[in-house]
Amino acid sequence: MNLDINTLFQVTIYVEAILGLLLLFVWVQNTAVLAVAWWGFAHLLRAASVMLFGMYGSVPDLISIDLANAFLFTAFALTWTGARIFDGRPAEPVYLVTGAVLWLLVCRLPILETAVDARVLICSGIVTTYTWLTAYEFWRGRDEQLVSRWPAIFMLFAHGALFLLRTPLLTMMPWSPTNQVFGSVWLTVLSFEALLFTISIAFIMLAMAKERTELRHKTASLIDPLTGIANRRSFLQDAGALAKRHLAYPKPAAVLLIDLDHFKSINDRFGHAMGDRVLEVFADTARGHVRPGDLLGRLGGEEFALVFYDVAAEQALAVAEQLRGAFEQATKDVEGRPVNGTLSVGFVYSESPVLDVPQLLAQADQALYFAKERGRNRIEVASLNLVRDRMTLGVHAAAAAADGAAPRSAA
């Protein structure tokens, strides 16, 4: 079965136009993803370009070749710009029209007016440059965990490579007996590949936008917006996943419950904006003391939790002490204000084959209570003696209350 090139051109025009309109429709529904609008306009401009190409022979070459290619290059430039915007980089207005302007200038050179191979090579080089730049922009943003990013990179690279090889392949492909450009087998292959590419890349780009939106919604539900670390829900979920892995390969673990001392006083003295800044300082300091396999989360208010996994007790205590000292040093002066923040830490160490983080947090809470009772700005290690001491303290407090005396507060 032979493909009719004119029919293929018409199908390509319809497909490009429909994809462009669909992308714009998706963008109208969620205008926050501006890149989708750029990609939509790119497809519409490609539709116009293919329509002009299809007029070859019935209109001057200035329109069907020169202007059509200028539209085509600008369409690929729009796709590249959309990729930049998608990953938070600014548009480059000059480079949007560089390819089109370069092509129109080259077409006016007398030496190239009849040099078909040279013109085809220049055309292919411009398309390949914009296509590979788009692939590069997506590759630069690879730190964002979007699965659909990788097929987009591959498809863009392959499409650009195919365009770049168009000139050498053109000399190898057979021509029709009429020797007309529309009889070229290679042009048929190229047009069919372009049609498949435009459908596939539109689908992949929509998938990227959808995947990012879902990822951000998921992140918003699991990340504390102020500090950028795991919230209580996320921390406990990660702890549960760690506990399952622990059953297969048990390792010792240390669990820390951390409270910022006199945090209400910081808010009262310097304002809530400074209180928020102190929480951010703690999160930044804590991030510098955890490893990839450790867990860090904000349980609520000024209370944080840490899990050091596969660590010796002495090492975990040393890191906890370093964290306490680093935070104290970092808050001596916060934005020119003498905050002088400190930490109280409850510490519990476990070598059990079962890692029950909620239970360990409860034990760390006992230790944290004593850290506050004994003057704050310190680390207390949970032990059986501490539990007995707190029970004794509770008995004494009850007796004091019975005698009309107010018990000491651990707040």
Secondary structure, DSSP 4 states (H G I P E B T S, - for coil): -PPPHHHHHHHHHHHHHHHHHHHHHHHHH-TT-HHHHHHHHHHHHHHHHHHHHTTBTTB-HIIIIIIHHHHHHHHHHHHHHHHHHHTTPPP-HHHHHHHHHHHHHHHT-GGGSS-HHHHHHHHHHHHHHHHHHHHHHHHHTTTS--TTHHHHHHHHHHHHHHHHTHHHHHHHS---TT--GGG-HHHHHHHHHHHHHHHHHHHHHHHHHHHHHHHHHHHHHHB-TTT-SB-HHHHHHHHHHHHHHHHHS---EEEEEEEETTHHHHHHHH-HHHHHHHHHHHHHHHHTT--TTSEEEEEETTEEEEEEES--HHHHHHHHHHHHHHHHHHTSSBTTB-----EEEEEEEE--SS--HHHHHHHHHHHHHHHHHTTSSSEEE--HHHHHHHHHHHHHHHHHHHTTPPPPP--
